[in-house]
C-alpha cells in the first residue's frame, strides 16, 4: 500500500484519532481510507445521472473569516445558472451560515459542492440532492 503524507490541523487529527478509538478502527489510516471512499462515491449514484436535480447546500463558517464569505459570493455569481436561491444568516455569536438552493445536473451540483468544500476555513459543508422530476409522481394531498 502506498503511503501518503497529508497536512491537517492538529484539532482535526485529534478528532480522527478519537473517532478511530471510539469506533474500533485500527488507526487513523483506516478512518481516512473509509472517508476518502465515501467522499469519492457520493456523486456516483447512477439513478441521479441524466436527471434534473434540486440540491440544498449548507455551509457554516466563522464570521470573522471574511475570505469564506467573499468566496461564497464569488461562487454564487460564478454559478448563476445553477443557484436558484441563496440565504445568509448569523448563527450564535461567532458563525455564519450560507444556504444555497441549486437546480441542475449531477455533474454541475457535484462541481459546486466540491468548490465549496475546497474553500479554506469552512467549518462544515452539508448537502442533499433529490430528483426534481420525482415531484410529478407525488400523490395529491
MODELLER restraints for C-alpha pairs under 7 A, 6 or more apart:
rsr = mdl.restraints
at = mdl.atoms
rsr.add(forms.Gaussian(group=physical.xy_distance, feature=features.Distance(at['CA:16:A'], at['CA:28:A']), mean=6.19, stdev=0.5))
rsr.add(forms.Gaussian(group=physical.xy_distance, feature=features.Distance(at['CA:17:A'], at['CA:28:A']), mean=5.83, stdev=0.5))
rsr.add(forms.Gaussian(group=physical.xy_distance, feature=features.Distance(at['CA:20:A'], at['CA:26:A']), mean=6.95, stdev=0.5))
rsr.add(forms.Gaussian(group=physical.xy_distance, feature=features.Distance(at['CA:20:A'], at['CA:27:A']), mean=5.79, stdev=0.5))
rsr.add(forms.Gaussian(group=physical.xy_distance, feature=features.Distance(at['CA:20:A'], at['CA:28:A']), mean=6.20, stdev=0.5))
rsr.add(forms.Gaussian(group=physical.xy_distance, feature=features.Distance(at['CA:20:A'], at['CA:31:A']), mean=6.48, stdev=0.5))
rsr.add(forms.Gaussian(group=physical.xy_distance, feature=features.Distance(at['CA:25:A'], at['CA:31:A']), mean=6.80, stdev=0.5))
rsr.add(forms.Gaussian(group=physical.xy_distance, feature=features.Distance(at['CA:43:A'], at['CA:110:A']), mean=6.51, stdev=0.5))
rsr.add(forms.Gaussian(group=physical.xy_distance, feature=features.Distance(at['CA:48:A'], at['CA:106:A']), mean=6.63, stdev=0.5))
rsr.add(forms.Gaussian(group=physical.xy_distance, feature=features.Distance(at['CA:48:A'], at['CA:131:A']), mean=6.87, stdev=0.5))
rsr.add(forms.Gaussian(group=physical.xy_distance, feature=features.Distance(at['CA:49:A'], at['CA:106:A']), mean=6.12, stdev=0.5))
rsr.add(forms.Gaussian(group=physical.xy_distance, feature=features.Distance(at['CA:51:A'], at['CA:105:A']), mean=6.52, stdev=0.5))
rsr.add(forms.Gaussian(group=physical.xy_distance, feature=features.Distance(at['CA:51:A'], at['CA:131:A']), mean=6.50, stdev=0.5))
rsr.add(forms.Gaussian(group=physical.xy_distance, feature=features.Distance(at['CA:52:A'], at['CA:104:A']), mean=5.70, stdev=0.5))
rsr.add(forms.Gaussian(group=physical.xy_distance, feature=features.Distance(at['CA:52:A'], at['CA:105:A']), mean=5.69, stdev=0.5))
rsr.add(forms.Gaussian(group=physical.xy_distance, feature=features.Distance(at['CA:52:A'], at['CA:131:A']), mean=5.86, stdev=0.5))
rsr.add(forms.Gaussian(group=physical.xy_distance, feature=features.Distance(at['CA:52:A'], at['CA:132:A']), mean=5.58, stdev=0.5))
rsr.add(forms.Gaussian(group=physical.xy_distance, feature=features.Distance(at['CA:52:A'], at['CA:133:A']), mean=6.50, stdev=0.5))
rsr.add(forms.Gaussian(group=physical.xy_distance, feature=features.Distance(at['CA:53:A'], at['CA:103:A']), mean=5.69, stdev=0.5))
rsr.add(forms.Gaussian(group=physical.xy_distance, feature=features.Distance(at['CA:53:A'], at['CA:104:A']), mean=5.37, stdev=0.5))
rsr.add(forms.Gaussian(group=physical.xy_distance, feature=features.Distance(at['CA:53:A'], at['CA:105:A']), mean=5.89, stdev=0.5))
rsr.add(forms.Gaussian(group=physical.xy_distance, feature=features.Distance(at['CA:53:A'], at['CA:106:A']), mean=6.85, stdev=0.5))
rsr.add(forms.Gaussian(group=physical.xy_distance, feature=features.Distance(at['CA:53:A'], at['CA:129:A']), mean=6.59, stdev=0.5))
rsr.add(forms.Gaussian(group=physical.xy_distance, feature=features.Distance(at['CA:53:A'], at['CA:130:A']), mean=5.60, stdev=0.5))
rsr.add(forms.Gaussian(group=physical.xy_distance, feature=features.Distance(at['CA:53:A'], at['CA:131:A']), mean=4.32, stdev=0.5))
rsr.add(forms.Gaussian(group=physical.xy_distance, feature=features.Distance(at['CA:53:A'], at['CA:132:A']), mean=5.02, stdev=0.5))
rsr.add(forms.Gaussian(group=physical.xy_distance, feature=features.Distance(at['CA:54:A'], at['CA:102:A']), mean=5.48, stdev=0.5))
rsr.add(forms.Gaussian(group=physical.xy_distance, feature=features.Distance(at['CA:54:A'], at['CA:103:A']), mean=4.59, stdev=0.5))
rsr.add(forms.Gaussian(group=physical.xy_distance, feature=features.Distance(at['CA:54:A'], at['CA:104:A']), mean=6.59, stdev=0.5))
rsr.add(forms.Gaussian(group=physical.xy_distance, feature=features.Distance(at['CA:54:A'], at['CA:129:A']), mean=5.72, stdev=0.5))
rsr.add(forms.Gaussian(group=physical.xy_distance, feature=features.Distance(at['CA:54:A'], at['CA:130:A']), mean=5.46, stdev=0.5))
rsr.add(forms.Gaussian(group=physical.xy_distance, feature=features.Distance(at['CA:54:A'], at['CA:131:A']), mean=6.17, stdev=0.5))
rsr.add(forms.Gaussian(group=physical.xy_distance, feature=features.Distance(at['CA:54:A'], at['CA:132:A']), mean=5.87, stdev=0.5))
rsr.add(forms.Gaussian(group=physical.xy_distance, feature=features.Distance(at['CA:55:A'], at['CA:101:A']), mean=5.78, stdev=0.5))
rsr.add(forms.Gaussian(group=physical.xy_distance, feature=features.Distance(at['CA:55:A'], at['CA:102:A']), mean=4.82, stdev=0.5))
rsr.add(forms.Gaussian(group=physical.xy_distance, feature=features.Distance(at['CA:55:A'], at['CA:103:A']), mean=6.39, stdev=0.5))
rsr.add(forms.Gaussian(group=physical.xy_distance, feature=features.Distance(at['CA:55:A'], at['CA:127:A']), mean=6.88, stdev=0.5))
rsr.add(forms.Gaussian(group=physical.xy_distance, feature=features.Distance(at['CA:55:A'], at['CA:128:A']), mean=5.56, stdev=0.5))
rsr.add(forms.Gaussian(group=physical.xy_distance, feature=features.Distance(at['CA:55:A'], at['CA:129:A']), mean=4.31, stdev=0.5))
rsr.add(forms.Gaussian(group=physical.xy_distance, feature=features.Distance(at['CA:55:A'], at['CA:130:A']), mean=6.46, stdev=0.5))
rsr.add(forms.Gaussian(group=physical.xy_distance, feature=features.Distance(at['CA:56:A'], at['CA:100:A']), mean=5.66, stdev=0.5))
rsr.add(forms.Gaussian(group=physical.xy_distance, feature=features.Distance(at['CA:56:A'], at['CA:101:A']), mean=4.70, stdev=0.5))
rsr.add(forms.Gaussian(group=physical.xy_distance, feature=features.Distance(at['CA:56:A'], at['CA:102:A']), mean=6.19, stdev=0.5))
rsr.add(forms.Gaussian(group=physical.xy_distance, feature=features.Distance(at['CA:56:A'], at['CA:127:A']), mean=5.33, stdev=0.5))
rsr.add(forms.Gaussian(group=physical.xy_distance, feature=features.Distance(at['CA:56:A'], at['CA:128:A']), mean=5.44, stdev=0.5))
rsr.add(forms.Gaussian(group=physical.xy_distance, feature=features.Distance(at['CA:56:A'], at['CA:129:A']), mean=6.64, stdev=0.5))
rsr.add(forms.Gaussian(group=physical.xy_distance, feature=features.Distance(at['CA:57:A'], at['CA:99:A']), mean=5.64, stdev=0.5))
rsr.add(forms.Gaussian(group=physical.xy_distance, feature=features.Distance(at['CA:57:A'], at['CA:100:A']), mean=5.07, stdev=0.5))
rsr.add(forms.Gaussian(group=physical.xy_distance, feature=features.Distance(at['CA:57:A'], at['CA:101:A']), mean=6.61, stdev=0.5))
rsr.add(forms.Gaussian(group=physical.xy_distance, feature=features.Distance(at['CA:57:A'], at['CA:126:A']), mean=5.73, stdev=0.5))
rsr.add(forms.Gaussian(group=physical.xy_distance, feature=features.Distance(at['CA:57:A'], at['CA:127:A']), mean=4.25, stdev=0.5))
rsr.add(forms.Gaussian(group=physical.xy_distance, feature=features.Distance(at['CA:57:A'], at['CA:128:A']), mean=6.79, stdev=0.5))
rsr.add(forms.Gaussian(group=physical.xy_distance, feature=features.Distance(at['CA:58:A'], at['CA:97:A']), mean=6.82, stdev=0.5))
rsr.add(forms.Gaussian(group=physical.xy_distance, feature=features.Distance(at['CA:58:A'], at['CA:98:A']), mean=5.76, stdev=0.5))
rsr.add(forms.Gaussian(group=physical.xy_distance, feature=features.Distance(at['CA:58:A'], at['CA:99:A']), mean=4.53, stdev=0.5))
rsr.add(forms.Gaussian(group=physical.xy_distance, feature=features.Distance(at['CA:58:A'], at['CA:100:A']), mean=6.51, stdev=0.5))
rsr.add(forms.Gaussian(group=physical.xy_distance, feature=features.Distance(at['CA:58:A'], at['CA:125:A']), mean=5.73, stdev=0.5))
rsr.add(forms.Gaussian(group=physical.xy_distance, feature=features.Distance(at['CA:58:A'], at['CA:126:A']), mean=5.17, stdev=0.5))
rsr.add(forms.Gaussian(group=physical.xy_distance, feature=features.Distance(at['CA:58:A'], at['CA:127:A']), mean=6.13, stdev=0.5))
rsr.add(forms.Gaussian(group=physical.xy_distance, feature=features.Distance(at['CA:59:A'], at['CA:97:A']), mean=5.51, stdev=0.5))
rsr.add(forms.Gaussian(group=physical.xy_distance, feature=features.Distance(at['CA:59:A'], at['CA:98:A']), mean=5.05, stdev=0.5))
rsr.add(forms.Gaussian(group=physical.xy_distance, feature=features.Distance(at['CA:59:A'], at['CA:99:A']), mean=6.39, stdev=0.5))
rsr.add(forms.Gaussian(group=physical.xy_distance, feature=features.Distance(at['CA:59:A'], at['CA:122:A']), mean=6.98, stdev=0.5))
rsr.add(forms.Gaussian(group=physical.xy_distance, feature=features.Distance(at['CA:59:A'], at['CA:124:A']), mean=5.70, stdev=0.5))
rsr.add(forms.Gaussian(group=physical.xy_distance, feature=features.Distance(at['CA:59:A'], at['CA:125:A']), mean=4.63, stdev=0.5))
rsr.add(forms.Gaussian(group=physical.xy_distance, feature=features.Distance(at['CA:59:A'], at['CA:126:A']), mean=6.58, stdev=0.5))
rsr.add(forms.Gaussian(group=physical.xy_distance, feature=features.Distance(at['CA:60:A'], at['CA:95:A']), mean=6.80, stdev=0.5))
rsr.add(forms.Gaussian(group=physical.xy_distance, feature=features.Distance(at['CA:60:A'], at['CA:96:A']), mean=5.79, stdev=0.5))
rsr.add(forms.Gaussian(group=physical.xy_distance, feature=features.Distance(at['CA:60:A'], at['CA:97:A']), mean=4.59, stdev=0.5))
rsr.add(forms.Gaussian(group=physical.xy_distance, feature=features.Distance(at['CA:60:A'], at['CA:98:A']), mean=6.53, stdev=0.5))
rsr.add(forms.Gaussian(group=physical.xy_distance, feature=features.Distance(at['CA:60:A'], at['CA:122:A']), mean=6.21, stdev=0.5))
rsr.add(forms.Gaussian(group=physical.xy_distance, feature=features.Distance(at['CA:60:A'], at['CA:123:A']), mean=5.46, stdev=0.5))
rsr.add(forms.Gaussian(group=physical.xy_distance, feature=features.Distance(at['CA:60:A'], at['CA:124:A']), mean=5.20, stdev=0.5))
rsr.add(forms.Gaussian(group=physical.xy_distance, feature=features.Distance(at['CA:60:A'], at['CA:125:A']), mean=6.67, stdev=0.5))
rsr.add(forms.Gaussian(group=physical.xy_distance, feature=features.Distance(at['CA:61:A'], at['CA:95:A']), mean=5.57, stdev=0.5))
rsr.add(forms.Gaussian(group=physical.xy_distance, feature=features.Distance(at['CA:61:A'], at['CA:96:A']), mean=5.47, stdev=0.5))
rsr.add(forms.Gaussian(group=physical.xy_distance, feature=features.Distance(at['CA:61:A'], at['CA:97:A']), mean=6.59, stdev=0.5))
rsr.add(forms.Gaussian(group=physical.xy_distance, feature=features.Distance(at['CA:61:A'], at['CA:121:A']), mean=6.86, stdev=0.5))
rsr.add(forms.Gaussian(group=physical.xy_distance, feature=features.Distance(at['CA:61:A'], at['CA:122:A']), mean=4.90, stdev=0.5))
rsr.add(forms.Gaussian(group=physical.xy_distance, feature=features.Distance(at['CA:61:A'], at['CA:123:A']), mean=5.08, stdev=0.5))
rsr.add(forms.Gaussian(group=physical.xy_distance, feature=features.Distance(at['CA:62:A'], at['CA:94:A']), mean=5.67, stdev=0.5))
rsr.add(forms.Gaussian(group=physical.xy_distance, feature=features.Distance(at['CA:62:A'], at['CA:95:A']), mean=4.38, stdev=0.5))
rsr.add(forms.Gaussian(group=physical.xy_distance, feature=features.Distance(at['CA:62:A'], at['CA:96:A']), mean=6.09, stdev=0.5))
rsr.add(forms.Gaussian(group=physical.xy_distance, feature=features.Distance(at['CA:63:A'], at['CA:94:A']), mean=5.66, stdev=0.5))
rsr.add(forms.Gaussian(group=physical.xy_distance, feature=features.Distance(at['CA:63:A'], at['CA:95:A']), mean=4.90, stdev=0.5))
rsr.add(forms.Gaussian(group=physical.xy_distance, feature=features.Distance(at['CA:63:A'], at['CA:96:A']), mean=5.35, stdev=0.5))
rsr.add(forms.Gaussian(group=physical.xy_distance, feature=features.Distance(at['CA:68:A'], at['CA:119:A']), mean=6.83, stdev=0.5))
rsr.add(forms.Gaussian(group=physical.xy_distance, feature=features.Distance(at['CA:68:A'], at['CA:121:A']), mean=6.69, stdev=0.5))
rsr.add(forms.Gaussian(group=physical.xy_distance, feature=features.Distance(at['CA:68:A'], at['CA:122:A']), mean=6.76, stdev=0.5))
rsr.add(forms.Gaussian(group=physical.xy_distance, feature=features.Distance(at['CA:76:A'], at['CA:83:A']), mean=6.43, stdev=0.5))
rsr.add(forms.Gaussian(group=physical.xy_distance, feature=features.Distance(at['CA:82:A'], at['CA:102:A']), mean=5.37, stdev=0.5))
rsr.add(forms.Gaussian(group=physical.xy_distance, feature=features.Distance(at['CA:82:A'], at['CA:103:A']), mean=5.38, stdev=0.5))
rsr.add(forms.Gaussian(group=physical.xy_distance, feature=features.Distance(at['CA:82:A'], at['CA:104:A']), mean=5.75, stdev=0.5))
rsr.add(forms.Gaussian(group=physical.xy_distance, feature=features.Distance(at['CA:83:A'], at['CA:100:A']), mean=6.61, stdev=0.5))
rsr.add(forms.Gaussian(group=physical.xy_distance, feature=features.Distance(at['CA:83:A'], at['CA:101:A']), mean=5.96, stdev=0.5))
rsr.add(forms.Gaussian(group=physical.xy_distance, feature=features.Distance(at['CA:83:A'], at['CA:102:A']), mean=4.60, stdev=0.5))
rsr.add(forms.Gaussian(group=physical.xy_distance, feature=features.Distance(at['CA:83:A'], at['CA:103:A']), mean=6.55, stdev=0.5))
rsr.add(forms.Gaussian(group=physical.xy_distance, feature=features.Distance(at['CA:84:A'], at['CA:101:A']), mean=5.52, stdev=0.5))
rsr.add(forms.Gaussian(group=physical.xy_distance, feature=features.Distance(at['CA:84:A'], at['CA:102:A']), mean=5.32, stdev=0.5))
rsr.add(forms.Gaussian(group=physical.xy_distance, feature=features.Distance(at['CA:84:A'], at['CA:103:A']), mean=6.28, stdev=0.5))
rsr.add(forms.Gaussian(group=physical.xy_distance, feature=features.Distance(at['CA:85:A'], at['CA:100:A']), mean=5.87, stdev=0.5))
rsr.add(forms.Gaussian(group=physical.xy_distance, feature=features.Distance(at['CA:85:A'], at['CA:101:A']), mean=5.00, stdev=0.5))
rsr.add(forms.Gaussian(group=physical.xy_distance, feature=features.Distance(at['CA:86:A'], at['CA:99:A']), mean=5.61, stdev=0.5))
rsr.add(forms.Gaussian(group=physical.xy_distance, feature=features.Distance(at['CA:86:A'], at['CA:100:A']), mean=4.56, stdev=0.5))
rsr.add(forms.Gaussian(group=physical.xy_distance, feature=features.Distance(at['CA:86:A'], at['CA:101:A']), mean=6.27, stdev=0.5))
rsr.add(forms.Gaussian(group=physical.xy_distance, feature=features.Distance(at['CA:87:A'], at['CA:98:A']), mean=5.80, stdev=0.5))
rsr.add(forms.Gaussian(group=physical.xy_distance, feature=features.Distance(at['CA:87:A'], at['CA:99:A']), mean=5.03, stdev=0.5))
rsr.add(forms.Gaussian(group=physical.xy_distance, feature=features.Distance(at['CA:87:A'], at['CA:100:A']), mean=6.55, stdev=0.5))
rsr.add(forms.Gaussian(group=physical.xy_distance, feature=features.Distance(at['CA:88:A'], at['CA:97:A']), mean=5.77, stdev=0.5))
rsr.add(forms.Gaussian(group=physical.xy_distance, feature=features.Distance(at['CA:88:A'], at['CA:98:A']), mean=4.65, stdev=0.5))
rsr.add(forms.Gaussian(group=physical.xy_distance, feature=features.Distance(at['CA:88:A'], at['CA:99:A']), mean=6.39, stdev=0.5))
rsr.add(forms.Gaussian(group=physical.xy_distance, feature=features.Distance(at['CA:89:A'], at['CA:96:A']), mean=5.70, stdev=0.5))
rsr.add(forms.Gaussian(group=physical.xy_distance, feature=features.Distance(at['CA:89:A'], at['CA:97:A']), mean=5.21, stdev=0.5))
rsr.add(forms.Gaussian(group=physical.xy_distance, feature=features.Distance(at['CA:89:A'], at['CA:98:A']), mean=6.58, stdev=0.5))
rsr.add(forms.Gaussian(group=physical.xy_distance, feature=features.Distance(at['CA:90:A'], at['CA:96:A']), mean=4.48, stdev=0.5))
rsr.add(forms.Gaussian(group=physical.xy_distance, feature=features.Distance(at['CA:90:A'], at['CA:97:A']), mean=6.18, stdev=0.5))
rsr.add(forms.Gaussian(group=physical.xy_distance, feature=features.Distance(at['CA:91:A'], at['CA:97:A']), mean=6.57, stdev=0.5))
rsr.add(forms.Gaussian(group=physical.xy_distance, feature=features.Distance(at['CA:117:A'], at['CA:125:A']), mean=6.44, stdev=0.5))
